[in-house]
């Protein structure tokens, strides 16, 4: 039998059990390690220096004091904190600590300090990072180095130090060397570690990382055509909509200013995808990225759906996922077009009013060219809700209001050369192909307005390019 104890001076309970440790050592071999002061405990002549925490890390110490019993090299029992009965059982000794209280909780181990688990895993564990390291003189130089080497999207990045990358990796159980996929346009392998480095650069927290990984995987789905979206002359870039419990858990914004600035999770998750495309895949403006204008959303465009109304069917459920599932939906989106519809007070009238704004996507005479997102504000949703309209009725009402006679849309009609094939003049034509108009609830109160995010014109030939929804593995 061998006994091991780990303590630190800066712990009231460790000081409390000092006479108990002396009792144990008088009766059996005891190895004693101190996390902060090798001269403690003085009554035992000090302890083995574990201020580097290697031994504590290898013993998986989370609370001090911890007493462990080994039989040979195998751990057979342990107790954290002070509990007389438990200490007597682990030490296999009786009448320990006479005069002490029967129980007193311990203190947090230094191995649990912020950043310390990752620091120790890098130093002593099997966490080995394989990305190429660039040495710079100081933190200010690191930011300038990112600009000089083309790693930035134009905004400052967070330097991806090994410790920061290790902390990001703590947000997922996936192996750092696991390959997520080939990132366009260069089709370069992206490992979980490389994704973590770019998530650090974007400013993500580790708890966002499962969302980032799912976003990358959704972008690599062939149906999304990330390479084509990157290379298009059109305005579009990836728009990310997050659904499910994870959105609330990581503090995403689905309400006031949901499509704007100010929320760290919204801003950095979308930015992480863009940085992966840039730094891993080589997709940079002026290279394969040939957008004539682009749009500010190509820095980042990510928000959560407002799921606070139990009567509303969230987007991911409408797209086939079980209620309560956390998902990301990627859409090929442009900038935001506001719709002020302040006079409509009936569901049918409001649907027709919103449809007039949606009709302008790409061009009023261009049908089946793209998809769109309609983001319905709480105030507009209240009108639909009071009239008994939920998702099904809203989508059907919009579809009906958007359907137009082909003769109004053909090339040359109304003196406008844009339009559809004249052979379709006698058809009733839908504005959007099936499954490409996404209706989402989000935004703040105080205005009878909603928002349209136009889509990518690549869908004009009814190709396989589609929005993609993927479950988030947590």
C-alpha positions as CSV (number, residue, x, y, z in Angstrom):
1,X,0.0,0.0,0.0
2,X,1.2,3.5,-0.9
3,X,-0.5,6.8,0.1
4,X,-0.2,10.1,-1.7
5,X,-1.5,13.5,-0.6
6,X,-1.6,16.8,-2.5
7,X,-2.0,20.1,-0.7
8,X,-1.4,23.8,-0.9
9,X,-0.7,26.3,1.8
10,X,-3.3,28.7,0.4
11,X,-6.1,26.4,1.5
12,X,-7.7,26.5,4.9
13,X,-8.7,22.8,4.8
14,X,-5.1,21.8,3.9
15,X,-3.8,23.7,6.9
16,X,-6.6,22.0,9.0
17,X,-5.5,18.5,8.1
18,X,-1.8,19.1,8.8
19,X,-1.9,17.1,12.0
20,X,-3.8,14.3,10.2
21,X,-1.1,14.0,7.6
22,X,1.5,13.8,10.5
23,X,-0.6,11.0,12.0
24,X,-0.8,9.1,8.7
25,X,2.9,9.4,8.0
26,X,3.8,8.1,11.5
27,X,1.9,4.9,10.7
28,X,2.5,4.3,6.9
29,X,4.5,5.6,4.0
30,X,3.0,8.9,2.7
31,X,4.2,10.9,-0.3
32,X,3.3,14.6,0.1
33,X,3.1,17.1,-2.7
34,X,2.6,20.9,-2.4
35,X,1.1,23.0,-5.2
36,X,2.3,26.4,-4.0
37,X,4.9,26.2,-1.2
38,X,7.3,23.2,-0.7
39,X,8.0,24.3,2.9
40,X,4.4,23.5,3.8
41,X,3.4,21.6,5.9
42,X,6.2,22.6,8.3
43,X,5.3,20.0,10.9
44,X,6.2,17.3,8.3
45,X,9.4,19.0,7.1
46,X,7.8,20.3,4.0
47,X,6.6,18.5,0.8
48,X,7.8,17.6,-2.7
49,X,7.7,20.7,-4.8
50,X,4.8,20.5,-7.3
51,X,4.5,24.2,-8.1
52,X,4.9,23.2,-11.8
53,X,1.8,21.0,-11.2
54,X,3.0,18.1,-13.2
55,X,2.3,15.5,-10.5
56,X,-1.1,17.1,-9.7
57,X,-2.0,17.0,-13.4
58,X,-1.0,13.4,-13.8
59,X,-3.0,12.5,-10.6
60,X,-6.0,14.4,-12.0
61,X,-6.3,16.5,-8.9
62,X,-9.3,18.9,-8.9
63,X,-9.6,19.7,-5.2
64,X,-7.1,19.9,-2.4
65,X,-6.4,18.3,0.0
66,X,-6.7,15.0,-1.9
67,X,-5.6,11.7,-0.3
68,X,-5.1,8.7,-2.7
69,X,-4.3,5.0,-1.9
70,X,-2.4,2.9,-4.3
71,X,-2.0,-0.9,-4.4
72,X,1.1,-1.3,-6.4
73,X,0.7,1.1,-9.3
74,X,-3.1,1.0,-9.3
75,X,-5.2,3.6,-7.6
76,X,-7.8,2.0,-5.4
77,X,-9.3,4.8,-3.4
78,X,-9.3,8.6,-3.0
79,X,-10.9,11.4,-1.0
80,X,-11.0,15.1,-1.8
81,X,-11.5,17.7,1.0
82,X,-11.7,16.6,4.6
83,X,-14.2,13.9,5.7
84,X,-12.9,11.9,8.8
85,X,-14.7,8.7,7.9
86,X,-13.6,8.8,4.3
87,X,-10.0,9.6,5.3
88,X,-9.9,6.7,7.7
89,X,-11.2,4.4,5.0
90,X,-8.7,5.6,2.3
91,X,-5.8,5.6,4.8
92,X,-7.0,2.4,6.4
93,X,-6.3,4.0,9.8
94,X,-8.6,4.8,12.7
95,X,-9.1,7.8,15.0
96,X,-7.7,10.4,12.6
97,X,-7.9,14.1,13.5
98,X,-9.3,14.0,17.0
99,X,-10.7,17.4,17.9
100,X,-11.2,18.3,14.2
101,X,-14.7,18.8,12.7
102,X,-16.0,15.7,11.0
103,X,-16.2,17.4,7.6
104,X,-14.9,20.5,5.8
105,X,-14.9,21.0,2.0
106,X,-11.6,21.5,0.2
107,X,-10.4,24.2,-2.1
108,X,-9.9,24.3,-5.9
109,X,-6.7,22.7,-7.2
110,X,-4.4,25.1,-9.0
111,X,-4.7,22.7,-12.0
112,X,-8.3,24.1,-12.4
113,X,-7.2,27.8,-12.6
114,X,-8.4,29.4,-15.9
115,X,-6.3,28.2,-18.8
116,X,-4.3,25.8,-16.6
117,X,-5.8,22.5,-17.8
118,X,-4.9,23.4,-21.4
119,X,-1.4,24.7,-20.3
120,X,-0.7,21.5,-18.5
121,X,-2.0,19.3,-21.3
122,X,0.4,21.1,-23.7
123,X,3.3,20.7,-21.3
124,X,2.7,17.1,-19.9
125,X,-0.1,15.5,-21.8
126,X,-0.9,14.1,-25.2
127,X,-2.2,17.4,-26.7
128,X,0.3,18.1,-29.5
129,X,-0.3,20.9,-31.9
130,X,1.0,20.4,-35.4
131,X,0.3,23.8,-37.0
132,X,3.4,25.8,-38.1
133,X,4.4,28.3,-35.5
134,X,5.5,31.9,-36.3
135,X,7.6,33.6,-33.6
136,X,7.1,37.3,-33.2
137,X,8.6,39.8,-30.8
138,X,5.5,40.9,-28.8
139,X,1.7,40.9,-28.8
140,X,1.5,44.1,-30.8
141,X,3.8,42.7,-33.5
142,X,1.6,39.5,-33.7
143,X,-1.3,41.6,-34.9
144,X,0.7,43.4,-37.4
145,X,2.2,40.1,-38.6
146,X,-1.3,38.9,-39.3
147,X,-1.9,41.9,-41.5
148,X,1.5,41.6,-43.2
149,X,1.0,37.9,-44.0
150,X,-2.6,38.3,-45.2
151,X,-4.3,36.3,-42.4
152,X,-6.7,39.1,-41.5
153,X,-10.1,40.0,-43.0
154,X,-9.2,43.7,-42.5
155,X,-10.0,43.8,-38.8
156,X,-7.5,43.0,-36.0
157,X,-7.2,39.3,-35.1
158,X,-6.5,37.6,-31.7
159,X,-3.1,36.0,-32.0
160,X,-3.6,32.2,-31.9
161,X,-1.0,31.3,-29.3
162,X,-0.7,27.5,-28.5
163,X,-2.4,28.1,-25.2
164,X,-5.3,29.9,-26.8
165,X,-5.7,27.2,-29.4
166,X,-5.6,24.5,-26.7
167,X,-8.3,26.4,-24.8
168,X,-10.4,26.5,-27.9
169,X,-9.9,22.8,-28.4
170,X,-11.3,22.2,-24.9
171,X,-14.7,23.2,-26.3
172,X,-15.0,19.9,-28.3
173,X,-14.1,16.3,-27.6
174,X,-13.0,15.9,-31.2
175,X,-9.3,15.1,-31.9
176,X,-7.1,18.1,-33.0
177,X,-5.8,16.1,-35.9
178,X,-9.3,15.1,-37.2
179,X,-9.8,16.3,-40.7
180,X,-13.1,18.2,-41.2
181,X,-12.8,18.4,-44.9
182,X,-11.2,20.2,-47.9
183,X,-11.6,24.0,-47.8
184,X,-12.2,25.7,-51.1
185,X,-10.9,27.1,-53.3
186,X,-7.5,25.4,-52.8
187,X,-9.1,22.3,-51.3
188,X,-6.7,22.3,-48.4
189,X,-7.2,19.9,-45.5
190,X,-8.8,21.6,-42.5
191,X,-8.2,19.9,-39.2
192,X,-10.1,20.6,-36.0
193,X,-6.8,22.3,-34.8
194,X,-6.7,24.6,-37.8
195,X,-10.4,25.5,-37.3
196,X,-9.6,26.2,-33.6
197,X,-6.7,28.5,-34.6
198,X,-9.0,30.5,-36.8
199,X,-11.8,30.6,-34.2
200,X,-9.2,32.1,-31.8
201,X,-8.3,34.7,-34.4
202,X,-12.0,35.5,-34.9
203,X,-12.4,36.1,-31.1
204,X,-14.6,33.0,-30.3
205,X,-14.9,31.5,-26.9
206,X,-14.4,27.7,-26.5
207,X,-18.1,27.2,-25.9
208,X,-18.8,28.6,-29.4
209,X,-16.5,26.0,-31.0
210,X,-19.0,23.2,-31.6
211,X,-21.1,25.7,-33.5
212,X,-18.1,26.8,-35.6
213,X,-17.3,23.2,-36.5
214,X,-20.9,22.5,-37.6
215,X,-20.9,25.7,-39.6
216,X,-17.7,24.6,-41.5
217,X,-19.2,21.2,-42.1
218,X,-22.4,22.7,-43.5
219,X,-20.4,25.0,-45.7
220,X,-18.6,21.9,-47.1
221,X,-21.8,20.1,-48.0
222,X,-21.8,19.9,-51.8
223,X,-25.4,21.2,-51.9
224,X,-24.2,24.5,-50.4
225,X,-21.5,25.0,-53.1
226,X,-19.1,27.1,-51.0
227,X,-16.6,27.2,-53.8
228,X,-19.2,28.6,-56.2
229,X,-20.4,31.1,-53.6
230,X,-16.9,32.3,-53.1
231,X,-16.1,32.7,-56.8
232,X,-19.4,34.4,-57.8
233,X,-19.5,38.0,-59.0
234,X,-22.7,38.3,-57.0
235,X,-23.0,40.0,-53.6
236,X,-23.6,36.9,-51.6
237,X,-21.8,35.3,-48.7
238,X,-22.7,32.7,-46.1
239,X,-25.5,33.7,-43.7
240,X,-25.7,31.5,-40.6
241,X,-28.9,31.0,-38.6
242,X,-28.6,29.1,-35.3
243,X,-31.5,27.3,-33.7
244,X,-32.0,25.3,-30.5
245,X,-30.8,25.4,-26.9
246,X,-27.2,26.1,-27.7
247,X,-28.1,29.6,-29.0
248,X,-29.3,30.6,-25.5
249,X,-26.5,28.7,-23.8
250,X,-23.7,30.6,-25.5
251,X,-25.5,33.9,-25.3
252,X,-26.5,34.6,-29.0
253,X,-28.7,37.5,-29.9
254,X,-32.0,36.8,-31.6
255,X,-33.8,40.0,-30.6
256,X,-33.0,43.7,-30.9
257,X,-30.2,44.4,-33.4
258,X,-29.9,40.6,-34.1
259,X,-28.6,41.3,-37.6
260,X,-26.2,44.0,-36.4
261,X,-23.2,44.5,-34.2
262,X,-22.7,44.1,-30.5
263,X,-23.0,40.4,-29.7
264,X,-19.8,38.4,-29.4
265,X,-21.1,35.0,-30.3
266,X,-23.0,36.3,-33.4
267,X,-20.1,38.2,-34.6
268,X,-17.3,35.8,-34.1
269,X,-18.9,32.5,-35.2
270,X,-19.6,34.0,-38.6
271,X,-16.2,35.5,-38.8
272,X,-14.5,32.2,-37.9
273,X,-16.0,30.6,-41.1
274,X,-14.8,33.5,-43.2
275,X,-11.3,33.2,-41.7
276,X,-11.1,29.5,-42.3
277,X,-12.1,30.0,-46.0
278,X,-9.4,32.7,-46.2
279,X,-6.5,31.2,-44.3
280,X,-7.0,27.5,-44.9
281,X,-8.7,27.5,-48.3
282,X,-7.0,30.6,-49.8
283,X,-10.2,32.4,-50.7
284,X,-9.3,36.1,-50.7
285,X,-10.9,39.1,-52.4
286,X,-9.2,39.7,-55.7
287,X,-8.2,36.1,-56.0
288,X,-10.9,33.5,-56.4
289,X,-13.3,35.8,-54.6
290,X,-14.4,37.9,-57.5
291,X,-17.5,39.7,-56.1
292,X,-18.2,42.9,-57.9
293,X,-19.4,44.6,-54.7
294,X,-19.6,42.0,-52.0
295,X,-21.5,43.0,-48.8
296,X,-20.6,43.8,-45.2
297,X,-21.9,40.4,-44.2
298,X,-18.8,38.8,-45.8
299,X,-17.0,39.9,-42.6
300,X,-19.6,37.9,-40.6
301,X,-23.3,37.3,-40.8
302,X,-24.7,35.1,-38.1
303,X,-27.7,35.3,-35.8
304,X,-30.1,33.1,-33.8
305,X,-33.8,32.6,-34.4
306,X,-36.1,33.8,-31.7
307,X,-37.8,30.6,-30.4
308,X,-39.5,32.2,-27.4
309,X,-43.1,31.7,-28.7
310,X,-44.1,28.0,-28.2
311,X,-46.7,28.4,-31.0
312,X,-44.0,29.1,-33.6
313,X,-42.3,26.3,-35.5
314,X,-38.6,27.1,-35.6
315,X,-36.8,27.0,-38.9
316,X,-34.8,23.8,-38.1
317,X,-38.0,22.0,-37.2
318,X,-39.6,23.1,-40.4
319,X,-36.6,21.7,-42.2
320,X,-37.0,18.3,-40.7
321,X,-35.2,18.3,-37.3
322,X,-36.7,17.3,-34.0
323,X,-37.8,20.1,-31.6
324,X,-35.1,21.0,-29.2
325,X,-32.3,20.1,-31.6
326,X,-29.4,22.6,-31.9
327,X,-28.6,23.3,-35.6
328,X,-27.0,25.7,-38.0
329,X,-28.6,26.7,-41.3
330,X,-26.4,28.2,-44.0
331,X,-27.9,30.4,-46.7
332,X,-26.3,32.3,-49.6
333,X,-27.2,35.8,-48.6
334,X,-26.8,39.4,-49.5
335,X,-27.2,42.5,-47.4
336,X,-30.4,43.5,-45.5
337,X,-33.3,45.2,-47.2
338,X,-35.7,46.7,-44.7
339,X,-39.5,46.6,-45.2
340,X,-41.7,49.1,-43.4
341,X,-45.2,47.8,-43.3
342,X,-47.0,49.9,-40.7
343,X,-50.5,50.0,-42.0
344,X,-51.3,46.3,-42.5
345,X,-53.4,45.0,-39.6
346,X,-54.6,41.6,-41.0
347,X,-52.5,38.5,-41.8
348,X,-53.5,38.5,-45.5
349,X,-52.8,42.2,-45.9
350,X,-49.4,41.9,-44.1
351,X,-48.4,38.9,-46.2
352,X,-49.1,40.8,-49.4
353,X,-47.2,43.9,-48.1
354,X,-44.2,41.8,-47.2
355,X,-44.4,40.0,-50.5
356,X,-44.0,43.3,-52.4
357,X,-40.6,43.8,-50.6
358,X,-39.6,40.2,-51.4
359,X,-40.5,40.6,-55.0
360,X,-37.6,43.1,-55.4
361,X,-35.0,40.4,-54.6
362,X,-32.5,40.3,-57.5
363,X,-35.0,42.3,-59.7
364,X,-38.8,42.6,-59.6
365,X,-39.0,40.9,-63.0
366,X,-36.6,38.0,-62.2
367,X,-38.4,34.9,-60.9
368,X,-36.8,31.7,-59.7
369,X,-33.4,33.3,-59.7
370,X,-32.6,33.0,-56.0
371,X,-33.9,32.3,-52.6
372,X,-34.4,34.8,-49.7
373,X,-34.7,35.0,-46.0
374,X,-37.7,36.9,-44.5
375,X,-36.9,37.9,-40.9
376,X,-40.2,38.7,-39.3
377,X,-40.1,41.1,-36.4
378,X,-42.1,40.5,-33.1
379,X,-44.5,43.3,-34.0
380,X,-45.3,41.8,-37.4
381,X,-45.5,38.3,-36.0
382,X,-48.0,39.5,-33.4
383,X,-50.4,40.5,-36.3
384,X,-50.0,37.0,-37.9
385,X,-50.4,35.3,-34.5
386,X,-53.5,37.2,-33.5
387,X,-55.0,36.2,-36.8
388,X,-54.2,32.5,-36.3
389,X,-51.4,32.4,-38.8
390,X,-48.4,30.3,-37.9
391,X,-45.5,29.2,-40.1
392,X,-47.6,27.1,-42.5
393,X,-50.1,29.9,-43.2
394,X,-47.4,32.6,-43.4
395,X,-45.4,30.6,-46.0
396,X,-48.5,29.8,-48.0
397,X,-49.7,33.4,-47.9
398,X,-46.4,34.7,-49.1
399,X,-46.1,32.1,-51.9
400,X,-49.6,33.1,-53.1
401,X,-48.9,36.8,-52.9
402,X,-45.6,36.4,-54.8
403,X,-47.0,34.4,-57.7
404,X,-47.4,36.5,-60.8
405,X,-48.6,36.1,-64.4
406,X,-45.7,35.4,-66.7
407,X,-46.8,38.1,-69.1
408,X,-45.9,40.7,-66.4
409,X,-42.4,39.2,-66.0
410,X,-41.2,38.4,-69.5
411,X,-38.4,40.3,-71.2
412,X,-39.7,43.5,-72.6
413,X,-42.8,43.8,-70.6
414,X,-43.4,47.3,-69.3
415,X,-40.5,48.4,-71.4
416,X,-37.9,46.7,-69.2
417,X,-35.6,44.2,-70.9
418,X,-34.9,42.2,-67.7
419,X,-37.2,39.3,-67.2
420,X,-38.0,35.7,-67.8
421,X,-38.3,33.7,-71.0
422,X,-41.2,35.0,-73.2
423,X,-42.2,31.4,-73.7
424,X,-43.6,31.5,-70.1
425,X,-45.9,34.4,-70.7
426,X,-49.1,32.3,-70.1
427,X,-47.8,30.7,-66.8
428,X,-48.3,31.7,-63.3
429,X,-44.8,32.1,-62.0
430,X,-43.5,31.7,-58.5
431,X,-40.9,34.2,-57.3
432,X,-38.8,31.5,-55.5
433,X,-38.0,27.9,-56.1
434,X,-39.4,25.5,-53.5
435,X,-37.4,25.4,-50.3
436,X,-35.4,28.6,-51.0
437,X,-37.6,31.1,-49.1
438,X,-36.7,30.8,-45.4
439,X,-39.0,32.5,-42.9
440,X,-37.3,33.3,-39.5
441,X,-38.5,35.1,-36.4
442,X,-36.0,37.6,-34.9
443,X,-35.5,41.2,-34.0
444,X,-36.7,43.7,-31.4
445,X,-40.0,45.4,-30.7
446,X,-41.0,48.9,-31.4
447,X,-41.5,49.0,-35.2
448,X,-43.8,47.4,-37.7
449,X,-41.0,46.4,-39.9
450,X,-39.3,43.2,-41.1
451,X,-36.2,42.4,-43.1
452,X,-35.3,40.6,-46.3
453,X,-32.0,39.0,-47.0
454,X,-31.8,38.4,-50.7
455,X,-30.1,35.2,-52.0
456,X,-27.6,34.1,-54.6
457,X,-28.6,34.2,-58.3
458,X,-27.1,30.7,-58.9
459,X,-30.5,29.2,-58.1
460,X,-32.0,30.7,-61.3
461,X,-31.4,27.4,-63.2
462,X,-33.0,25.2,-60.5
463,X,-29.7,23.7,-59.7
464,X,-28.9,21.6,-56.7
465,X,-27.6,24.6,-54.8
466,X,-29.6,24.8,-51.6
467,X,-29.5,26.1,-48.1
468,X,-28.1,23.5,-45.8
469,X,-29.1,22.7,-42.2
470,X,-26.8,20.6,-39.9
471,X,-27.2,19.4,-36.4
472,X,-24.6,20.7,-33.9
473,X,-22.8,18.0,-32.0
474,X,-22.5,19.1,-28.4
